[in-house]
């Protein structure tokens, strides 16, 4: 059975890679059939930063955002962010980074080697923002649409020189002490070579372990370890608004802590469809992420003490917008690569402390600024 699964996975990856190559450097047209309404939030007057929500669009560039803006009729929720900066994404040993090294830079404040997660260049474990915040009494959360052993969530919850060491990374989650964890990848927690059932071990540690959104939505307390799919979650048209729903559920529970919270939310699969050079699915993911941004900004406006940061770890696909019309919700785009590119990525911010995120800086500075503002 395992051999059949591996062969099926390899076949799927090969097909996607072949299809991406056939689409590369060719114009693709996308029209958003049902544009969505965006929110309008007012600036927050207070200066106290009690909570920080870091939102990462994996592989998301300014071009992804502008393309999504055009397709949605010239509007995005992210436009509510008054401050925009630029982050340099290179890693310790390569100009063009991967999600592991880039995620680690934001999670720990240190550049590391390509393909590493949560460790320094010598492979030594590094404390992440979730560790530091938890040690100071704040609540913590991680919400993603990918498998939890994937690079970005692993950078906040695990430590490994090799992001592909799925079983080791999955086991690390037992010691990360994050209060609210949501994502996919149950295969790596239950169908393991060492025969361990990590979900059962989470139960022993006192975690609620819902395995679907329906099981999660009515739970009233943390800690929660919700792994809701075998691998990555389905595409937006199939999974619905679960990224936004899970993010708001995390905020509902984490905000009960009077000391505050730190939450990382990732729009994980923008990266996949950048790799596959699939403009249609990429725009679906960007819009899903932006709708989640809108819901979080509305909550942050009412709260008044929450800093929201929206950024990316790197760019994927080399997307260029070459045509379109925002009046017909249509874009024409071309991809230049099936991999990552080395462009700087935007950093949008809203709420108290947002003024610290303007300018041009290293991706490690995102960690430094958050740590300073939360007084960690």
C-alpha positions in Angstrom: 0.0 0.0 0.0 2.8 2.4 0.9 4.6 1.7 -2.4 1.4 2.4 -4.3 0.9 5.7 -2.4 4.5 6.8 -3.1 4.2 5.9 -6.8 0.9 7.8 -7.0 2.5 10.8 -5.4 5.5 10.7 -7.7 3.2 10.4 -10.7 1.1 13.4 -9.5 4.2 15.6 -9.0 5.6 14.5 -12.4 2.3 15.4 -14.1 2.1 18.8 -12.4 5.8 19.6 -13.3 5.2 18.6 -16.9 2.1 20.7 -17.1 3.9 23.7 -15.5 6.7 23.5 -18.1 4.1 23.5 -20.9 2.5 26.6 -19.5 5.7 28.5 -18.8 6.4 31.8 -20.7 3.0 31.5 -22.2 0.1 33.9 -21.6 -2.7 32.7 -19.4 -6.0 34.5 -18.9 -8.0 34.4 -15.7 -11.4 35.9 -15.0 -12.9 36.0 -11.5 -16.5 35.1 -12.0 -17.7 36.2 -8.6 -15.8 39.2 -7.2 -16.1 39.6 -3.4 -16.7 42.6 -1.3 -13.8 44.0 0.7 -13.9 45.5 4.2 -13.0 49.1 5.2 -11.4 49.4 8.6 -10.3 52.6 10.4 -6.8 53.2 11.8 -6.3 52.2 15.4 -5.6 55.1 17.7 -4.0 53.3 20.7 -0.3 52.4 20.9 -0.3 49.3 23.1 0.6 46.1 21.3 -1.0 43.2 23.2 -1.4 40.7 20.3 0.5 40.0 17.1 -0.9 38.2 14.1 1.7 37.3 11.5 0.1 36.3 8.2 2.4 34.7 5.6 1.3 34.2 2.0 3.8 31.5 0.9 5.4 32.5 -2.4 3.3 35.7 -2.6 4.8 38.7 -4.4 3.6 42.2 -5.1 2.7 40.9 -8.6 0.5 38.2 -7.1 -1.3 40.9 -5.1 -1.7 43.3 -7.9 -3.0 40.6 -10.2 -5.5 39.5 -7.5 -6.5 43.2 -7.0 -7.2 43.6 -10.8 -9.2 40.3 -10.9 -11.3 41.5 -8.0 -12.3 44.7 -9.7 -9.6 46.9 -8.2 -9.9 46.1 -4.5 -8.3 43.9 -1.9 -8.7 43.8 1.9 -4.9 44.2 2.3 -5.2 47.8 1.1 -6.4 48.7 4.6 -2.8 48.3 5.8 -1.4 51.8 6.0 2.3 50.8 6.2 4.2 48.9 3.5 7.8 47.8 3.7 10.1 45.4 1.8 11.8 42.3 3.1 15.1 40.8 1.8 14.6 37.1 1.5 18.0 35.5 0.8 19.2 32.8 3.2 22.6 32.0 4.7 24.0 30.0 1.9 21.9 30.9 -1.2 20.6 34.0 -2.8 17.3 32.3 -3.7 15.8 31.0 -0.5 13.3 28.2 0.2 10.4 28.3 2.7 12.3 26.5 5.4 15.1 29.1 5.6 12.8 32.0 5.0 10.3 30.9 7.6 13.1 30.3 10.1 14.4 33.8 9.6 11.0 35.3 10.5 10.4 32.7 13.3 13.8 32.9 15.0 15.5 36.1 13.8 18.5 34.2 12.3 19.4 33.4 8.7 19.9 29.7 8.2 20.8 27.3 5.4 18.6 26.4 2.5 16.2 23.6 3.5 16.7 24.0 7.2 13.8 24.7 9.7 14.2 26.1 13.2 18.0 25.6 13.4 21.1 27.7 12.9 23.7 27.2 10.2 25.3 24.5 12.4 22.1 22.6 12.9 21.5 23.8 16.5 17.9 24.3 17.5 16.7 27.9 17.8 13.8 29.2 19.9 10.9 30.6 17.7 8.4 33.4 18.4 5.9 30.7 19.6 8.5 29.5 22.1 9.5 32.9 23.4 5.9 34.2 23.6 4.8 31.1 25.4 7.6 31.5 27.9 6.4 35.0 28.7 2.9 33.8 29.4 1.2 34.7 26.1 -1.0 32.2 24.2 0.2 31.0 20.8 -1.2 29.6 17.6 -0.3 28.3 14.2 -3.0 28.0 11.4 -2.1 26.7 7.9 -3.7 24.9 4.9 -0.7 22.6 4.2 0.6 19.6 6.1 2.0 20.6 9.4 5.4 19.1 8.7 5.8 21.5 5.8 8.4 24.2 5.9 6.7 27.3 7.3 4.7 25.8 10.2 7.8 23.6 11.0 10.0 26.7 11.3 7.7 27.9 14.2 7.2 24.5 15.8 10.1 22.2 15.0 13.9 22.0 14.6 15.6 20.1 11.8 18.5 20.7 9.3 16.3 18.9 6.7 12.7 20.1 6.1 12.0 16.8 4.4 12.5 14.8 7.6 8.7 14.6 8.0 8.5 12.1 10.9 11.1 13.9 13.0 9.4 17.2 12.4 5.9 15.8 13.2 7.2 14.4 16.5 8.7 17.8 17.4 5.1 19.2 17.6 4.6 17.3 20.9 7.2 19.6 22.5 6.4 22.9 20.9 3.6 23.7 23.5 1.6 25.8 21.0 -1.9 26.3 22.3 -3.8 26.1 18.9 -2.5 24.2 16.0 -4.5 23.7 12.8 -3.4 22.1 9.5 -3.1 18.9 7.5 -0.7 16.0 7.4 -2.2 13.3 9.6 -0.3 10.7 7.7 2.9 11.8 9.3 1.4 11.7 12.8 -0.3 8.3 12.6 1.1 6.2 9.7 4.7 6.2 10.9 7.7 3.9 10.6 8.2 4.0 14.3 4.5 2.9 14.8 3.8 5.9 17.1 0.4 7.5 17.0 1.2 11.1 17.8 -2.4 12.2 17.9 -3.0 9.7 20.7 0.1 11.2 22.4 -1.4 14.7 22.1 -4.5 13.4 23.8 -2.4 12.1 26.7 -0.9 15.6 27.0 -4.3 17.1 27.4 -4.9 18.4 23.9 -8.3 18.3 22.2 -7.7 16.6 18.8 -10.5 17.3 16.4 -10.0 15.8 12.9 -12.4 18.1 11.0 -13.7 21.7 11.1 -17.1 20.4 12.3 -15.4 18.7 15.3 -13.3 21.8 16.0 -15.8 24.7 15.7 -17.6 24.1 19.0 -14.6 23.5 21.2 -14.4 26.1 23.9 -10.8 25.8 25.2 -7.2 25.2 24.3 -4.9 23.4 23.9 -6.0 22.1 20.4 -4.2 20.0 17.9 -6.4 19.9 14.8 -5.0 17.9 11.9 -7.9 17.8 9.4 -6.5 16.1 6.3 -4.2 13.3 5.3 -1.8 15.7 3.6 -2.5 19.3 2.4 -6.0 20.7 2.5 -8.0 20.7 -0.8 -8.1 23.7 -3.1 -10.3 26.7 -2.0 -13.2 25.7 -4.2 -13.4 22.4 -2.2 -12.3 23.4 1.3 -14.4 26.6 1.4 -13.5 29.4 3.9 -11.8 27.1 6.4 -8.6 29.2 6.5 -10.6 32.2 7.7 -12.8 30.1 9.9 -9.9 28.4 11.6 -8.0 31.7 12.0 -11.0 33.3 13.7 -11.5 30.3 15.9 -7.9 30.6 17.0 -8.3 34.3 17.7 -11.5 33.6 19.7 -9.7 31.1 22.0 -6.3 32.7 22.2 -7.7 36.2 23.0 -9.0 34.8 26.3 -5.5 35.2 27.7 -5.3 38.7 29.3 -1.5 38.8 28.6 -2.1 38.5 24.9 -1.2 36.1 22.1 1.0 35.5 19.0 -0.6 33.8 16.0 0.9 32.8 12.7 -1.5 32.2 9.8 -0.2 30.9 6.5 -1.9 30.9 3.1 0.2 27.8 2.3 -0.7 26.8 -1.2 -0.1 30.0 -3.1 3.4 28.5 -3.4 2.2 25.2 -4.9 0.4 26.9 -7.7 3.2 29.3 -8.4 5.4 26.2 -8.8 2.8 24.7 -11.1 2.4 27.9 -13.1 -1.3 27.6 -12.7 -2.7 31.1 -12.8 -6.3 30.0 -12.0 -5.5 28.1 -8.8 -3.0 30.7 -7.7 -5.5 33.5 -7.9 -8.0 31.3 -6.0 -5.4 31.0 -3.2 -4.5 34.7 -3.1 -8.1 35.7 -2.9 -8.8 33.1 -0.2 -5.9 34.5 1.8 -7.1 38.1 1.2 -10.6 37.3 2.5 -8.9 35.9 5.6 -6.9 39.1 5.9 -10.2 41.1 5.8 -11.8 39.1 8.6 -8.7 39.4 10.8 -8.4 43.2 10.2 -12.0 43.7 11.2 -11.4 41.9 14.5 -8.1 43.8 15.0 -9.9 47.2 14.5 -12.5 46.3 17.2 -9.8 45.0 19.5 -7.5 48.0 19.2 -4.4 46.3 20.7 -3.6 43.9 17.9 -0.8 44.3 15.3 -1.4 42.5 12.0 1.5 41.9 9.7 1.0 40.4 6.2 4.0 39.3 4.2 5.6 36.5 2.3 8.6 34.2 2.7 9.7 34.6 -0.9 8.2 34.8 -4.5 7.3 31.7 -6.5 6.8 31.4 -10.2 8.1 34.7 -11.5 4.6 35.9 -12.3 4.3 39.0 -14.6 1.0 40.7 -15.2 1.0 41.5 -18.9 -2.6 42.5 -19.5 -6.2 42.5 -18.3 -9.0 44.8 -17.2 -10.2 45.4 -13.7 -13.6 46.4 -15.1 -14.1 42.8 -16.4 -12.2 41.1 -13.6 -9.7 39.7 -16.1 -6.0 39.4 -16.0 -3.4 38.1 -18.4 -0.2 36.7 -16.8 3.0 34.8 -17.6 5.3 32.8 -15.4 9.1 32.8 -15.9 10.1 29.9 -13.6 8.8 26.8 -11.9 10.8 27.7 -8.8 11.4 30.6 -6.5 12.8 34.0 -7.5 14.9 36.4 -5.5 12.8 39.5 -5.5 12.1 41.4 -2.2 8.6 40.8 -0.9 6.2 43.3 0.6 5.4 43.6 4.3 2.0 45.1 5.0 1.0 46.2 8.6 -2.0 47.4 10.4 -2.6 48.5 14.0 -0.4 49.7 16.9 3.3 49.3 16.1 2.7 49.2 12.3 4.9 52.2 11.8 7.9 50.0 12.7 7.5 48.0 9.5 8.1 50.6 6.8 11.3 50.7 4.9 13.7 48.0 3.5 15.1 45.4 5.9 16.2 41.8 6.3 13.5 39.2 6.9 15.1 38.5 10.3 14.0 42.0 11.3 10.4 40.9 11.3 11.3 38.7 14.3 13.2 41.5 16.0 10.4 44.0 15.6 7.7 41.6 16.9 9.8 40.6 19.8 10.4 44.3 20.7 6.8 45.3 20.4 5.5 42.4 22.5 8.3 43.0 25.0 9.4 39.4 24.8 
